[in-house]
């Protein structure tokens, strides 16, 4: 065999290896996308029921004798017997129901929050006092699950099925978009629970994290990259910053519990302490990315500024930092996205508490989206399964939006030289 034939055989084997390698890589990508699509499809299908809500139509008596009210205003409205009005209007749908057990099953078709719905409607329409009005109130979560699953799920008795069928024939049951999911805080009842409180808590926590981590992180990066002398002390700091990026997030939660809460007395379960803990966790990422962005700026630009009489501070803040800002912003947004999805450190500082009210400031008790999802996933009610999936979708939308923003900023402000 001559050399030409050996070379041809060798090239043939090499090309075959390259084709196999490309095939392996393509297969890995296809399998990854298949798993990702399956996961997203499963979450989406489970989340769809959470975006709709079942409603029941009632003829509610707003008579003064029924409610125990002589007038309607914000001071007297809470004294009304609205629970009694809801039960009476529910019993009136089926006058033949007389036994206590049957009445209990009948009233269980309507949400426990219906009394607050008709209270708010009367407050908005005080002229209803003394009249009977047809209103739509939320159905109980068991009825909602039963309707969504076509009778396969939900704890509905045979007697309740007959009542539901009769109500459907009278067009007294409907489904509509669940606005409560986006306008209410958490609740023990799935039909009354919403994501707004956790969403606001996440935004407040991220605001604290953003302010602290960017200012401290960028200042640290500028010092280490430009001003700090090269000695063992700065090398020690750099090594520890890189090591902190690999520390498990729950360690930062323990650190926040020991320092911010136990030592400094920062209130538990507030966006302030949550932001402080997440700032510690995101600082290494922002410092490393900021240093890389500053290092990518050509040294000749700063040298030119120094040669024209600018001070080192002026050369940094007027020339190097503006050119490095796209990379700094990209690292900061990625760090914020990482902080948005964290749960473990926030559990250690008490943000796992059941919070009903929407927080209005960084010192109010709050929770965040990942913790809210964790709480719903741990709830026994079947309706919370859909709520959990819906919360995951909302969290994924925020994460995708933040990462997309990082890409847009990098492309928009990126400069080539």
N, C-alpha and C positions, 0 to 999 in steps of 0.2 A: 504494500500500500504506500503510495507516494504521499508527499506532504500536502498536496492540493486536496486529496480525498480526506485526509485527516482534518484539515482545516474546515472543509465543508461539513463533515460530521460534527465537529466541535461547534460550529456556528448553528447547525440544525438543533443540537441539544440546548444551546444557549437561548435560541429563539423560543424553543418549546418551554423552557423554564420561565422565560419572560411572559409568555402567553398564560401559563398556569398561574403565575403570580398575579397578573392582571385579573384573571378570572376569580382568584381567591379574594382579591380586594373588592371587586365588583359584587361578589356574592355576600361578603361581609356587609357592604353598604346596603344592599337590598334587604338582607335579613334584619339589619338595624332599623331601617325604615318600616319594615313590616311589623316589627315589635312595637315601634313607636306609634304607628297607625292603629294597631290593635288596642294599645293602651288608651290612646285618645278617644277612639271609638267607644270603648267600654265605658270610660268616664262620661262621655257625652250622652250616651244612651241612658245611663243611670241618673244623669243630672236633669234630663228633660222634664220629668214630673215636678221638679222643684220650681220651675218657671211658670207653672200654672197652678191655680187654686180653685177648689170647688166651693160654690156658694149655694145657700138655701134661701128661698124667698119666704118671708114671714109677714103676716099682717099684725103689726105691733100696735097695741093700744097705748097711746100717750096721755090717757086720761089722768087728771090730777089725783083721783082716788087710787088709781093703780100705782102711780109712781110716788105718791106722797109729796108732791111738789105743788106749790101755788104759783110760782114764777120760775123763770129760767135765767140764770146768770152764773158766772164763774164761781161765785161763793156758795150757791145752793145746789149746783148741779150734782155734786158728789153725794148729796144726801138722798138722791132718788133711788127707788127700788127697781133698778133696771134688770137685775137678774130675775126678779119675779115677773117682770113684763115679758122677758124672753121665754121663760118657761110657760107662761100662760098662752102666748101666741103659738108656741110649739104644740102644746096640748090641744089647742083649737083646730089644728090641722086634722086631727083624728079624734073627734069627740067621743067615740066609743071606747077609747082607752081609759080605763079606770083603775086598774091595779097599780100598786106602787112600783113593782118591778118593771111593768111595761112603761110606765111614765119615765122611769129612770133610763131605760133603753132608748126611748123616744128622744128625750132631751140630750142624750149622748151623741145624737147625730149632728148637733150644733156645737160650734166651738165655744169653749169657756170664755173666750174674749168677746163674744157677741154682745154682752151687756155693755162693754166699753165702746163698741162700735155705735150702738144706738144712742148711748149717752153723748158721744161726740156729734152725731147727726142732729140730735135735739138741740145741742148747744149752738150748732151752725144754723138751725132752723127753729128758733124759739116759737114761731107761730104754729108749730105742730102740737104744742101743748093743748090737750083737750080734744085731740083728734085721733083717728086710727090711720096709720100710714103703712103702705107696702114697702118693705125695705129688704135688701139683700144682706145677709150676714154670712160669715165664713162657716163652712162645714168643719166638723171635727176631722182630725188627721186620719183616723181610721176609715171614715167614709171617703176621704180624698184618695187614700191609697187603694181602697176597694174599687172605686170608680176608674182610677188610672190603670189598674191591672185587670179590668174587666171581670172582677169578682174572684180573682185568683188569690189575692192577698188582702190583708186587713181583717181585723176581728169583728166581723159583722154576723149577727145571728139571723136565723131564718125569718123571725118576725121583723127585724130591721130591714131585711131584703124586700119584704112585702111593702113596707112603708116607703122605701126608696123607689120601688117600681111605681107606686101610686104618685109620689112626688114628681117623678120624671114624666108621667103621663099628663100631669097638670103644669108642666114646664116650670116647676119650682126649684129645679136644680140646674145649674150651669157651671161652666168652667171659663175662667178668664186669666189674663196675665197676672202673675203674682207680684204686684208692686211692693208688697210687704218685705220681700226678700232684699230689696234695695233701700227701703225707707225706715226700717225698724232695727232695734237692737236685738240681743239674744233673748230667748224665752225657753221655758221648759216645755211649752207646747209647740210642736213643729209648725203648725199653721200660723203662729204668731211670731215666729223667729225670723230675724233678718240679719244681714251682713253689715249693715251700716255702722254699728258700733265698732266692730273689728276693723272695718275699712278706715274709719276716722282715726282709730287708735294706731293703725299701721302708718298712716300718713304723718301723724304727730311724732311717732317714734322715729320714723325715717328723717323727719325734719331736724330733730335733735342730733341724730347720727350724722346727717349731712353737714351741719354747721361745725360740729366738733371734729369729725374725722378729716374733712377737707382742709380746714385751717391748720390743724396740728400736723396732718400728714404731709401737706405740701410744704409747710415751713420746715419740717424735719428733712424732707427730701432735698430742698434747696441747701440746707446747711451741710448735710452729709455729702452731697455731690459737688458743691462749689466752695464752701467756706471751711469745712472741717479739714484739719491737717491729717495726713496719712500716718497714723501711728497705731499702736496696739489697742488703744482705747476705742478709736473709731472702728477698727476691725472687729472688736468685741461687740460693739453696738450693731454693726451690720449683720454679723452672724446671728445674733439673737433676734433681730427683726425678721430675718429669713426663717428662723426656727419657729417664731410665733405664728407664721402663716400656716404651719402644719399642726398646730395645737388643736385638739378637739374643742368644738364650740362650747360644750358643757363646762369646760374648765373656766372659760370666761364668765359663765353664769355663776360658778362658785366664787370667782374672784369678785364679781359685782356684789354678791350676797355678803361677802366678808367685809368689803371695803365701803361700798356706797351705802348699803343698808345698815349693817351692824356698826360700822365705825362712824360714818358721817350722818346717819339717820335720814337718808333720802326715803321718801314714802314708797312703800312697796306697791307693785302692780300699777305703776304710772308710766306714761310715755317718757318721762324724764330719766328714770332709772333704766328703762329699757333702751333708750337712746345712748346712755352712757356705756352700757354693757356692749351693745352692738358696735359702738365706736371703737372700743378696744379690739373687737374682733376684726373690723374692717381696716384698721390703721395699717397693718403690715401690707395688705394688698395695695392700698393707695400709695404708701411710701415707695414700694418696689416699682409700681407702674409710673409714678411721678419721676423717680430717679431715671428710669429708662427713657422717659420722654425728654428729660433735660439732657441726657447723654446723647440723644439723637440730634440735638441742635449742633450744627458745625461750630467748633471752637473759634473759627475765623471771624464769626459775627461778633462775639464778645471781644475778641482781640481788636477788631476794628473800632468798636465803641470805646474801648479803653485807650486806644491810640489817639482818638479824637478828643480825649480829655474827660470822658465819663468816668464816674466812680464805679467800683465793682458792684455796689448796690444798684446803681442806675443801669448798668449793663445787664444785670440779672432781671430786674423787674420791667425794664422797658424794651428789652430785646430778646433775651433767652426765654423768659417765662411766657410771653405771648405766643412765641413759636411752639413752645412745648404744651400749650394749653389743650389742644385737641387730644393728645395722649393722656394728659392728666384727667380731663373730663371723661374720657373713655374708661380709665381705670376706676374713677370715682363712681360712675354709673354701674359698672360691673360689681363693685363692692357693695353698692346700695341694693342691687338685685340679690346678691348673696345674703345680705342682712334681712331683706324682705322675706326670704324663705326659711329663716332660722326659727326653730322652736325650742330646742334644748336649753339654750342659755336663758330664755325668757321664762321657762318653767321654774328655774331655780330662784327667780326673783319675784315669784307670786303672780305673774301675768296669766296664770291658768285659772284664775278666779272667775266665777260666774258673774258677768257684768251685764246689766240690763240697760242702763242709761248710756246714751251716746256721749263720750267725753267732749268737753268744750275747751280743755287746756291741757298742758303737759303735766299738771299736778293732779288731774282727775284720774280715778281708777279706770283702767282700760285693759283691753286685750287686743291681740293682733290676728291677722288672717290665719297664719299657720296654727296658732293655738286654738282659734275658733273651730277650725276644721278638725283638730284633735278632739275637742270637746264634743262636737257633733258625732264624730265617728265612735265615740265611747258611749253614746246615748242608746238606750234600749229600744226606743220607738223606731218602727220601721221607716217612717217618713223621713227621719233624719239621715237615712242612707242617701236619698236623693239630695238632701241639703248638703251633705258632705261632698258629694260629687260636684254640685254646683259651686261650692266654695273653692274646690280645687280648680275648676275651670276659670273662675274669676282670678284666682292667684296666678294661674298660668298666663292669663291675658296680661296682667300687670308685669310679670317677668319678661314676657316676649316684648312688650312695649318698651320696657327699660333697656333691654339689650338692643332692640332696633334703634332706639334713640342714640345709644352709644355708637352704633355703626354709622348712622346718619351724621352725627357730629364729627366722627373721624374722617368721613369722606368730604364733609363740607369744609372743614378747616385745615385739612391736611395740605401741607406745602412740600413741594419737591425742589431740591437744589443739587 
